[in-house]
Amino acid sequence: MVIAVLADIVGSRKLDDRTAAQHVLDETIARIEDDLPLAVRPLTPTVGDEQQGVYRDLGEAMTALLMLQLRLPDGIAFRFGIGVGEVSAVESVHGELADGPGWYAARAAIETVHAREGRAIPRARTWIVGAPGQDEVMESTIAASNAYLLVRDELVGAMSERERRLTYGRLIGRSQHELATDEGISQPSVSKSLKSAGAAALLEGVSALRGSIA
């Protein structure tokens, strides 16, 4: 069993330059894979504003999606549906088509994100659905992970673009001094920005994800 991820662009119809935005997305996804390769198959455009990716386990999927949220500039964002279940490929004259209960679950998950965005949680960006037949352990893991994702998305959504860049840099192991040089600010300013943004909680969360959820 693997983890299927569907992603679509938030407000894609309102983007001034959809082609330029896609270039930013492609470059950002490639950068993340260079910095910390986690995907079995990185997010790849399929049709319209949708992307599909496959990950080995839930922790790695959630880590990779957080990295993408942190790395994207203001004005460009994804929402994500994560499906836990088997995936397969159907051969066609147009190439392989994604199929299987993992993808159906991912579709249900991204529809949940859309619904939550439109109600009381406008910063919601990520949700997980398990395909039928999950055991009790995975069902509990999915429920706890969804609770975590609601809070994580709220925290990331409140960050400035600089705060997201700094948090991303710390996530991939860069020092505060290196980040200060890149940003043209002092190291104490970096430390203050990270603290006020709640970056430490996000980074501890990543450590917990990669160490405890398989």
Backbone bond lengths (Angstrom), bond angles and torsions (degrees), N, CA, C in turn:
res aa  C-N    CA-C-N  psi(-1)  N-CA   C-N-CA  omega(-1)  CA-C   N-CA-C  phi
1 M - - - 1.464 - - 1.528 109.79 -
2 V 1.332 116.31 138.33 1.459 121.59 177.01 1.524 108.99 -125.51
3 I 1.318 115.00 -175.72 1.468 120.79 -178.84 1.516 108.74 -113.27
4 A 1.323 116.73 121.74 1.465 122.37 178.23 1.521 109.15 -96.58
5 V 1.320 116.05 136.72 1.468 120.72 179.72 1.523 110.26 -127.12
6 L 1.312 115.51 127.75 1.458 122.40 169.07 1.524 107.85 -107.35
7 A 1.313 116.64 138.91 1.459 121.19 177.68 1.517 108.83 -133.69
8 D 1.312 116.36 139.22 1.459 118.81 170.29 1.520 109.66 -133.14
9 I 1.311 115.42 159.30 1.453 121.60 -173.16 1.519 109.89 -82.55
10 V 1.312 116.21 129.27 1.458 121.30 178.01 1.528 108.99 -70.18
11 G 1.326 116.91 125.05 1.451 121.04 177.02 1.518 114.10 64.12
12 S 1.324 117.19 36.33 1.474 120.20 -174.65 1.523 112.36 -59.80
13 R 1.327 117.39 -33.00 1.463 120.05 -178.00 1.527 113.19 -73.11
14 K 1.322 115.69 -14.32 1.462 119.70 -178.97 1.526 112.67 -97.44
15 L 1.335 117.63 -3.98 1.462 120.35 -179.52 1.523 110.20 -68.00
16 D 1.315 116.78 136.46 1.459 121.14 179.95 1.528 111.68 -66.28
17 D 1.332 115.88 -38.49 1.470 120.64 -177.70 1.524 108.05 -135.70
18 R 1.330 116.56 93.60 1.471 121.32 -176.49 1.526 111.28 -63.28
19 T 1.332 117.63 -36.42 1.464 120.79 -179.87 1.529 110.81 -65.41
20 A 1.319 116.62 -45.70 1.464 120.24 178.52 1.526 111.02 -62.17
21 A 1.331 116.03 -39.82 1.465 119.72 178.35 1.530 110.87 -62.11
22 Q 1.337 116.86 -40.28 1.460 119.87 179.46 1.524 111.03 -64.43
23 H 1.323 116.93 -37.03 1.469 120.07 176.79 1.530 110.36 -62.34
24 V 1.323 116.29 -41.68 1.467 120.14 178.11 1.528 110.02 -62.05
25 L 1.327 116.83 -44.64 1.464 120.79 179.16 1.521 111.11 -61.06
26 D 1.334 116.47 -47.05 1.467 120.51 -178.92 1.524 111.13 -60.81
27 E 1.332 116.36 -45.18 1.463 120.66 -179.03 1.530 111.33 -66.34
28 T 1.327 116.71 -37.25 1.463 120.48 -179.49 1.511 111.25 -68.69
29 I 1.318 117.43 -43.24 1.464 121.31 177.86 1.523 110.51 -61.91
30 A 1.331 117.23 -42.25 1.468 120.95 178.39 1.525 110.84 -64.33
31 R 1.330 117.21 -39.51 1.460 121.56 179.54 1.527 110.78 -62.99
32 I 1.312 116.01 -42.92 1.465 120.26 179.80 1.520 110.89 -63.19
33 E 1.317 116.79 -41.47 1.463 120.11 179.12 1.523 111.19 -64.99
34 D 1.324 117.11 -32.86 1.464 120.32 175.71 1.525 111.12 -69.50
35 D 1.335 116.45 -41.15 1.458 121.11 -176.23 1.527 112.29 -73.34
36 L 1.330 116.96 -40.05 1.464 120.79 -178.86 1.526 108.89 -155.43
37 P 1.329 117.70 87.46 1.472 120.12 -177.23 1.520 111.59 -69.09
38 L 1.320 115.82 117.38 1.464 121.43 -177.83 1.523 112.84 -124.65
39 A 1.321 117.70 -19.34 1.465 120.90 -170.92 1.519 112.07 -85.92
40 V 1.338 114.81 142.25 1.460 120.44 165.30 1.525 108.12 -70.28
41 R 1.333 114.99 -42.18 1.459 122.15 173.53 1.522 107.56 -140.40
42 P 1.342 117.58 109.85 1.465 120.08 -177.46 1.520 111.81 -59.22
43 L 1.309 115.86 158.41 1.458 121.01 177.26 1.524 110.08 -53.52
44 T 1.333 114.97 127.64 1.458 122.21 -175.64 1.522 108.93 -133.81
45 P 1.344 118.45 136.39 1.467 119.93 179.13 1.522 111.74 -60.86
46 T 1.319 116.00 140.86 1.465 120.38 177.91 1.526 109.89 -117.15
47 V 1.326 117.36 -70.93 1.462 120.82 179.43 1.519 108.68 -146.06
48 G 1.330 116.29 144.34 1.455 119.37 -179.72 1.515 111.11 60.85
49 D 1.329 117.17 -128.63 1.464 120.70 -179.40 1.526 111.81 -103.69
50 E 1.325 117.48 19.25 1.464 121.63 -174.27 1.528 111.92 -97.87
51 Q 1.328 114.52 146.65 1.458 122.60 175.57 1.525 108.18 -129.40
52 Q 1.343 116.09 152.56 1.460 121.57 177.63 1.524 109.11 -130.12
53 G 1.324 115.55 141.46 1.456 121.12 176.62 1.515 110.56 -146.92
54 V 1.318 116.28 161.84 1.461 122.03 -179.72 1.530 108.58 -131.96
55 Y 1.343 115.75 137.51 1.462 122.40 -178.45 1.517 110.03 -128.41
56 R 1.324 115.43 158.62 1.466 120.41 -176.67 1.517 112.71 -71.34
57 D 1.324 116.52 -40.47 1.460 119.70 -177.88 1.516 110.01 -150.01
58 L 1.303 115.15 171.80 1.463 121.18 -173.17 1.519 112.25 -66.28
59 G 1.319 116.70 -40.79 1.459 119.92 -179.89 1.514 112.27 -61.41
60 E 1.327 116.44 -42.83 1.459 119.67 -179.65 1.530 111.41 -69.78
61 A 1.314 116.84 -36.31 1.468 119.50 176.57 1.522 110.58 -62.60
62 M 1.319 117.60 -47.79 1.461 120.27 -178.46 1.519 111.74 -65.84
63 T 1.335 117.10 -35.12 1.459 120.03 177.13 1.520 110.94 -65.55
64 A 1.325 117.08 -46.18 1.464 121.03 -179.03 1.525 111.35 -62.98
65 L 1.322 117.40 -39.58 1.459 120.32 -179.22 1.525 111.59 -70.05
66 L 1.329 116.88 -35.01 1.462 119.78 174.16 1.527 110.28 -62.58
67 M 1.338 116.45 -44.13 1.461 119.95 178.70 1.524 111.19 -57.98
68 L 1.317 116.33 -40.27 1.462 119.98 179.25 1.531 110.87 -66.35
69 Q 1.327 116.95 -42.89 1.462 120.28 177.69 1.532 111.27 -59.49
70 L 1.324 115.75 -40.40 1.462 120.18 -177.80 1.519 112.42 -72.38
71 R 1.310 116.76 -33.33 1.461 120.79 -172.21 1.531 113.41 -84.54
72 L 1.312 118.13 -25.97 1.463 120.13 -177.22 1.529 111.08 -69.48
73 P 1.329 116.90 142.87 1.471 120.05 178.69 1.524 111.54 -74.77
74 D 1.314 115.52 166.54 1.467 120.40 173.75 1.526 109.60 -55.46
75 G 1.318 115.64 142.73 1.458 120.57 176.12 1.507 114.57 94.46
76 I 1.345 117.79 -11.65 1.458 121.35 178.20 1.529 107.99 -131.64
77 A 1.321 116.70 122.89 1.465 120.02 -177.78 1.523 109.94 -148.68
78 F 1.319 114.87 154.33 1.453 122.58 175.45 1.514 109.91 -108.98
79 R 1.320 116.30 155.66 1.456 122.54 159.19 1.525 106.59 -114.17
80 F 1.340 117.03 150.60 1.452 121.11 -170.98 1.526 112.30 -128.94
81 G 1.320 116.58 137.09 1.450 123.14 169.33 1.512 108.28 -114.04
82 I 1.327 117.00 121.67 1.461 122.12 -178.33 1.528 108.62 -107.17
83 G 1.318 116.68 124.81 1.455 121.72 179.63 1.515 111.64 -113.34
84 V 1.324 116.37 128.98 1.462 121.81 177.30 1.520 108.08 -100.87
85 G 1.311 117.55 113.86 1.458 121.06 -177.95 1.508 111.53 162.18
86 E 1.313 115.72 173.49 1.455 120.66 -178.96 1.523 111.00 -68.96
87 V 1.331 114.96 146.04 1.466 121.07 174.57 1.526 108.40 -125.95
88 S 1.320 114.42 154.33 1.458 119.53 179.23 1.521 108.32 -147.42
89 A 1.327 115.56 174.38 1.463 120.86 179.03 1.515 109.33 -124.85
90 V 1.315 115.39 136.51 1.458 121.69 177.23 1.529 107.77 -106.99
91 E 1.322 116.39 126.77 1.458 120.29 -179.83 1.526 110.47 -75.14
92 S 1.333 115.35 138.68 1.459 120.56 175.36 1.523 107.96 -147.48
93 V 1.323 116.05 171.57 1.459 120.39 178.72 1.523 110.81 -66.48
94 H 1.328 117.01 -16.16 1.458 121.74 179.98 1.527 111.71 -98.14
95 G 1.337 116.88 9.56 1.457 120.89 -177.60 1.514 111.13 104.03
96 E 1.324 116.60 -169.39 1.450 121.14 -178.37 1.526 111.08 -76.10
97 L 1.332 115.24 137.27 1.460 121.86 176.82 1.522 108.92 -110.47
98 A 1.330 116.27 133.38 1.461 120.42 180.00 1.516 110.74 -69.28
99 D 1.337 116.24 135.39 1.458 120.47 -179.19 1.524 108.70 -150.17
100 G 1.313 115.46 169.76 1.455 120.72 176.41 1.512 112.75 113.32
101 P 1.333 117.05 161.85 1.467 121.44 -175.73 1.523 114.21 -62.05
102 G 1.331 118.16 -26.91 1.459 120.06 177.47 1.521 111.63 -63.02
103 W 1.337 116.15 -39.35 1.464 120.18 178.90 1.522 111.54 -72.41
104 Y 1.336 117.12 -37.06 1.464 119.20 177.10 1.529 110.19 -63.06
105 A 1.344 115.49 -38.67 1.465 119.85 178.41 1.526 110.87 -66.71
106 A 1.338 116.96 -40.13 1.463 120.53 178.02 1.517 111.02 -62.64
107 R 1.336 116.82 -38.45 1.461 120.57 177.98 1.534 110.55 -63.67
108 A 1.334 116.33 -43.65 1.466 119.69 177.69 1.524 110.87 -62.97
109 A 1.324 116.07 -36.09 1.469 120.25 -179.28 1.524 111.53 -66.50
110 I 1.326 117.09 -44.33 1.469 118.64 -177.47 1.534 110.33 -70.58
111 E 1.311 117.57 -28.94 1.461 119.62 174.20 1.533 110.75 -66.71
112 T 1.332 116.28 -34.30 1.463 120.10 175.87 1.518 110.74 -64.84
113 V 1.345 116.61 -41.02 1.469 119.73 177.92 1.524 110.48 -60.38
114 H 1.328 116.50 -45.77 1.466 120.29 178.11 1.530 110.53 -55.88
115 A 1.316 116.41 -45.20 1.464 120.64 -177.87 1.526 111.35 -65.29
116 R 1.338 117.12 -41.86 1.462 120.15 -179.44 1.526 111.46 -68.02
117 E 1.324 116.90 -38.78 1.467 120.94 176.88 1.525 111.16 -57.72
118 G 1.315 115.45 -39.57 1.453 119.93 -175.71 1.509 114.22 -78.55
119 R 1.339 116.15 -6.48 1.462 118.90 179.94 1.529 109.52 -109.71
120 A 1.306 117.52 -118.01 1.464 120.67 -170.53 1.527 114.14 -95.80
121 I 1.339 118.13 2.80 1.473 119.60 -175.12 1.525 108.85 -128.55
122 P 1.330 118.23 71.06 1.466 120.34 -174.52 1.514 114.72 -64.08
123 R 1.333 118.14 -20.05 1.467 120.27 179.61 1.524 113.24 -91.67
124 A 1.325 117.75 0.60 1.467 120.46 177.40 1.525 109.24 -61.15
125 R 1.320 116.34 132.89 1.452 120.86 -178.73 1.530 113.52 -132.98
126 T 1.329 118.00 -13.23 1.462 119.90 -170.16 1.525 111.07 -141.68
127 W 1.334 116.19 140.95 1.466 120.31 175.73 1.521 108.70 -150.90
128 I 1.325 115.67 155.05 1.466 122.24 -179.18 1.517 109.37 -122.66
129 V 1.325 116.28 136.34 1.469 122.08 172.60 1.523 107.47 -130.42
130 G 1.309 115.68 135.67 1.463 120.62 175.83 1.516 110.83 -93.72
131 A 1.333 116.43 137.63 1.455 120.35 174.01 1.529 109.39 -64.18
132 P 1.338 118.44 156.65 1.468 120.19 178.56 1.527 111.84 -53.85
133 G 1.326 114.74 145.06 1.458 119.58 175.84 1.514 115.37 97.84
134 Q 1.354 118.43 6.99 1.466 120.27 177.82 1.534 109.95 -69.24
135 D 1.334 116.11 145.43 1.459 119.07 177.93 1.531 110.18 -77.99
136 E 1.335 116.13 173.49 1.462 120.46 -175.15 1.516 112.34 -62.85
137 V 1.336 116.10 -35.23 1.466 119.37 -179.77 1.524 110.69 -63.56
138 M 1.341 116.37 -46.99 1.458 118.94 -179.99 1.528 111.57 -67.58
139 E 1.306 117.33 -37.99 1.466 119.51 177.20 1.526 111.10 -59.52
140 S 1.335 116.63 -42.23 1.466 120.65 177.89 1.519 111.02 -67.32
141 T 1.330 115.99 -39.53 1.467 120.44 178.74 1.525 110.98 -62.43
142 I 1.321 116.74 -42.96 1.463 120.94 179.36 1.530 110.66 -64.10
143 A 1.323 117.45 -43.61 1.465 120.59 -179.98 1.522 111.36 -62.19
144 A 1.334 117.06 -45.49 1.466 120.76 179.26 1.524 110.80 -66.16
145 S 1.323 116.77 -39.09 1.463 120.62 -179.42 1.523 111.40 -66.32
146 N 1.326 117.82 -37.61 1.456 120.15 177.92 1.526 111.54 -65.81
147 A 1.320 116.44 -38.00 1.465 119.45 176.34 1.526 110.06 -62.76
148 Y 1.325 116.17 -42.64 1.467 121.39 177.09 1.523 111.26 -62.64
149 L 1.328 117.50 -42.82 1.462 121.05 -176.67 1.520 112.24 -65.31
150 L 1.319 117.76 -36.12 1.461 119.99 177.68 1.526 110.92 -59.58
151 V 1.327 115.77 -43.68 1.459 120.02 -179.35 1.530 110.34 -72.82
152 R 1.338 116.62 -40.77 1.467 120.50 179.70 1.522 111.72 -60.78
153 D 1.329 116.16 -45.60 1.457 119.63 -179.95 1.531 111.42 -62.46
154 E 1.319 116.12 -38.09 1.467 119.60 178.46 1.530 110.02 -63.73
155 L 1.316 116.80 -41.84 1.460 121.50 -179.12 1.529 111.13 -65.98
156 V 1.319 116.29 -48.44 1.471 120.06 179.65 1.526 110.67 -64.54
157 G 1.327 116.84 -39.87 1.460 120.68 -178.68 1.515 113.53 -64.02
158 A 1.330 116.92 -22.87 1.466 120.98 179.41 1.525 112.73 -87.81
159 M 1.333 117.68 -8.67 1.464 121.57 -177.20 1.525 111.70 -77.51
160 S 1.317 115.69 150.47 1.459 121.01 169.57 1.533 108.79 -77.93
161 E 1.322 115.80 166.46 1.467 119.52 178.52 1.531 110.92 -59.71
162 R 1.315 117.52 -41.33 1.475 120.04 178.75 1.518 111.01 -64.00
163 E 1.331 117.68 -43.36 1.468 120.40 179.51 1.521 110.75 -60.92
164 R 1.316 116.72 -37.81 1.471 119.23 177.38 1.525 110.79 -66.28
165 R 1.335 117.01 -42.91 1.472 119.94 178.66 1.523 111.13 -60.49
166 L 1.333 116.13 -44.37 1.462 120.03 -179.02 1.523 111.14 -64.44
167 T 1.316 116.70 -42.05 1.468 120.30 178.94 1.515 110.61 -64.13
168 Y 1.322 116.85 -41.83 1.467 121.19 176.40 1.529 110.29 -59.32
169 G 1.321 116.42 -45.59 1.456 119.45 179.80 1.510 112.75 -59.11
170 R 1.325 116.96 -43.04 1.470 119.93 178.32 1.532 110.69 -67.17
171 L 1.325 116.59 -35.10 1.463 119.92 -179.95 1.522 111.61 -61.72
172 I 1.336 117.06 -37.02 1.470 119.54 -179.54 1.529 112.50 -91.69
173 G 1.331 116.66 8.97 1.454 119.83 170.51 1.512 116.85 96.05
174 R 1.321 118.18 11.46 1.460 119.97 179.30 1.528 109.77 -80.19
175 S 1.337 115.94 146.58 1.458 120.48 -178.18 1.529 110.57 -79.10
176 Q 1.326 115.21 160.93 1.460 119.73 177.17 1.522 111.09 -64.46
177 H 1.326 117.74 -33.17 1.463 120.69 178.18 1.534 110.41 -65.19
178 E 1.325 117.43 -42.28 1.464 120.52 177.80 1.529 110.82 -62.75
179 L 1.302 115.72 -43.48 1.459 119.74 -179.49 1.525 111.36 -65.86
180 A 1.328 116.79 -37.93 1.458 120.60 178.13 1.523 110.79 -61.92
181 T 1.326 116.49 -41.64 1.462 120.52 178.58 1.527 110.71 -62.52
182 D 1.335 116.10 -44.62 1.470 120.62 179.59 1.524 111.83 -60.48
183 E 1.327 115.92 -40.35 1.457 120.66 -174.78 1.532 113.18 -86.76
184 G 1.334 116.13 -11.94 1.457 119.07 -177.70 1.511 113.24 71.70
185 I 1.350 116.31 32.78 1.455 121.74 178.99 1.526 108.75 -130.47
186 S 1.316 117.51 176.17 1.465 120.71 -179.45 1.526 111.09 -83.32
187 Q 1.324 115.75 159.58 1.466 120.43 176.90 1.530 111.51 -61.94
188 P 1.361 118.92 -42.40 1.474 117.80 175.88 1.532 112.71 -58.96
189 S 1.343 117.38 -33.26 1.466 119.96 177.75 1.523 111.00 -66.71
190 V 1.342 115.97 -38.45 1.466 119.91 175.87 1.518 109.87 -61.36
191 S 1.332 115.74 -47.70 1.460 120.64 -179.33 1.525 111.48 -59.62
192 K 1.326 115.90 -42.41 1.471 120.05 -179.83 1.522 110.80 -65.15
193 S 1.341 117.00 -42.34 1.470 120.49 -179.95 1.524 111.25 -63.31
194 L 1.326 116.36 -44.20 1.467 120.34 -179.97 1.523 111.27 -63.04
195 K 1.332 115.56 -40.91 1.465 119.43 -178.78 1.520 111.25 -66.71
196 S 1.326 117.07 -45.88 1.466 119.88 -177.16 1.522 111.87 -68.60
197 A 1.346 116.94 -26.21 1.465 120.78 -179.21 1.529 113.05 -83.91
198 G 1.319 117.20 -9.73 1.463 119.56 -177.34 1.508 113.04 77.82
199 A 1.343 116.85 25.97 1.459 120.78 -176.09 1.528 112.35 -62.65
200 A 1.314 117.47 -36.18 1.464 120.31 -177.38 1.529 111.11 -59.36
201 A 1.330 116.53 -39.73 1.465 119.99 179.14 1.528 110.77 -64.62
202 L 1.351 116.44 -41.37 1.460 119.57 178.21 1.520 111.15 -62.89
203 L 1.330 116.96 -43.39 1.460 120.66 -177.66 1.529 111.35 -67.69
204 E 1.323 116.76 -39.40 1.469 119.55 175.51 1.527 110.08 -64.65
205 G 1.338 115.59 -36.92 1.457 119.30 176.94 1.503 112.28 -61.52
206 V 1.348 117.51 -41.23 1.456 120.97 177.63 1.523 110.89 -61.23
207 S 1.333 116.57 -43.55 1.461 119.84 178.08 1.519 111.31 -60.03
208 A 1.334 116.53 -41.81 1.451 120.48 179.36 1.524 111.01 -66.49
209 L 1.332 117.27 -41.38 1.463 121.14 179.73 1.517 111.15 -60.17
210 R 1.306 116.14 -49.17 1.463 120.04 -173.90 1.519 111.78 -73.60
211 G 1.342 115.80 -18.03 1.460 117.98 -178.38 1.505 114.69 -98.33
212 S 1.364 116.68 -17.99 1.474 117.11 -170.52 1.499 115.84 -126.91
213 I 1.353 119.08 -14.72 1.453 119.65 -177.26 1.519 109.88 -112.86
214 A 1.311 117.06 118.03 1.470 120.86 -179.77 1.510 109.58 -124.34
